[in-house]
Amino acid sequence: MAPPRGSKRGPDSAGTPGPRPEEGCAQAWIELSTHDAEAMSALAVARARLGEGRGLASLRRLRLFELRGPLPARADIEGLLHRSTWFYNPHKERCTLRTAAREPVPAVAGEQAVLVVERGGERCTAAERWWLHETGQAVEVRAGLAWLLRFEPGEDAPARAAELAVVSGRSRGLLCNPNAQDHALAPAARVPLPWIGSEGERPGGSRARKRGTS
């Protein structure tokens, strides 16, 4: 049973067995349980108005949190995320926790992932304060949007995802505003852990590395 809100506990105090996250990092992938109007609207715009989007078969939008620091075992992390209002609403959203690079993200075969973060605004200090109050442990919490793109057979999926990632004109790009946001690209089957603020992130759409697309 989870302790009452406001009680401090170290990472071992719950006594939950199981390994801790690799690299001291865990990803929480948050997706709406119901229809995502924003993702459907973006899909419609891409297919109707953007040449590089005509072969886009599906587009999904997830919020991505990364927690770094002295994290407890997986079950304890899941319990903390579930009862906090800073991460997701379990009545409207579902959460997939990833604590090792070998674990999959909630993607389907062939999807490409585009991470978009607000430049200089990826840290979630309120969530960090909540975590410290609940556990007595200081962690970093970073957040971004992860778009999962699936293309029709025959499309060069990594290339099309890169073209759609950054807005570069009225009819070019879709997901990242390079004036205020950074982005990163990866096949959804090989998303790095950690990812937000990692080497592959592209400030202003200028220097990302597409991991595993060769």
N, C-alpha and C positions, 0 to 999 in steps of 0.2 A: 504494500500500500504506500502510495506517495505521501511524504510528510506534508503537513499543512503549509500553506503559502506563508513565506516569511521566515521559515526555519532554515538555518544554515547547515549545510552538510558538505563534507569533503567528498572527493570523487570515489572514495572507497566505502563510505558510510552506509550505502544501501545494501552492500553485501551481494550485489548482483554479479553472478559469474559471467565469464566471457571476456574475449580480448578487447583491448581498447583500440581506438582508431589508429590506423597507420599514419605516420608523419604528424601525429597530433592534430589531425584535421578531419572534419566530418562535413559532408554536404547534405543539406536538406532541400529536396526538390519539391516544390509546392505547385499543385495544379488544381484548378477549379474542378469540382465534381460534376458541374452542369455545363451547359452551353457557354462558350467563351466568345462573347459578341465582338470583342476587340480583335481577337485572332481571326475570326471569320471575316471581319471587315478588311483586315490587312490582306488576307488571302484573295478576296474579291478584287481589291485594288491591284495587287500584283499580277493577277491573271488577265485583268482587263486593260491595264494601262502600261505595264512594263514588259518590254520584250523579253528580258531575262526571267520574267515570272510566268510566262505562258505555259511552261512545263511544270509548274509547281502544283503538285497533287494535294498536299496538305500542309498546314502550318499550325503549330501549337505553341502556346505561350506558357511558360512556367516561371515562378519566382524561385531564385536560387539563393540560399544562405550558405555561407561557409563559416564554420566555427573552428578556431585554432587556439590551441593552448592545452592545459592539463584537463583533458576531457575524461569523463567516466566511461564505463562500459556501455555498449550499444543500447541495451534496454533502458538504462538510466537516462541516456540522451533522448531517446524516444519519449520517455515519460515527461521530461522537462519541456521538450518542444510542444507536446500535446496540451499541457496545462497552461502554457504561456500565451498571452494574447499578442506578443511581439512577433511571433513567427507565422502562425496560420490559424484559421478557424476550422476546426474539425467538422463542423456542421455544414460547411460549404466547400471545403477543400480537402484534398488528400496529400499526405506527405510521404515521400520515399526517402529513406535515410541511406546514405552511402558513406562507408567508413574505410574503404580500401579501394585502390585504383582498379583492382580486378573485378570489383562489383559493378554491375551495369547501372546505367542511368535509366529512368523510365522512358525508354525510346523503343521504336520499332525498327526493324532491319532497314538499313539504308538511309536513315535520317541523318541530316547534317545539323550540327548545333552551332548557333551564333549567340555568344554572350554579349550583352550590352550593359554597361555600368555608367552611372553618372560620374563624370570626371571630378575627383576629389570628394565625392559624396557616398562612397561605397561602405564606409564604416557605419554601423548601427549602434551608436553609443547608448541609446536607451535600452536596447536588448542586452548590451554588455553589462549595464548596471543591474538589470534584473537578474541576470545569470549570477553575478557576484553576490547579490543579496540572497539568492536561493541556495547557492552551493558553497559560498566562501572562496570560490576559485575565480581568478581573473582570466577571461578569454577574449579574443578578438572575434567580432562578428561582422562579416562583410556580406553585402547583398547586391544582386543584379537580376536582370531578366535574361532568361534563356529561351531562345526561339528554336524550335525543332522543325526543320524543313525536310519534306519528302518530295522527290521529283519523279516524274513519269519515266518509265524505262527508256533508255537511249539518251537521256540527258547526262551531261557531265555535272553530276551533283555538286562536287566540291567547288567547281568553277562558278556554277550558277549561284550557289550560296554566297560565295565571296562577292559576286556582283550585286546581289540583293542586300548585302549586309549594310552598306554605307550609302547614305543619301548624298549624291553628287550633282544633282540637278532636278528639275521638275519631273523628269521621266527616267531617272536613274537612281536605283537604290531605294530601300524601304525601311530598314530597322534601326539604324544608328545615325544620329545627328552628329557629324564630326566636330561641330562647333562646341558641343557641350558634353559629349559622351565618348567613351572608349569601347572597343569591341575586341572579341577574339573568336576564332573559328576552330572547330574540331569535328571530325566524324563523331556522331553520338555514341558510337561503340567504343571510342577511345578518348573520352573527355578526361583531361588531367585532374589530379587531386593533389594539391589544391589547384584552382583555376583562376579565381578572381585575384587580380593583381599579380599574376604569375608572369613569367617571361614571355608567354605567348600573347599577352594582352596588347592591343594596338592602340596607342594614344592617337586620337584624332583620325583614326583610319589610316595610319601611315606606316606602321611597322609590326603588324601582327605576323605570327608564323602559323601557317596552316598545318596542324600536327597530323601526321599519319595519312596525308592525302596523296602521297607519292605512290 
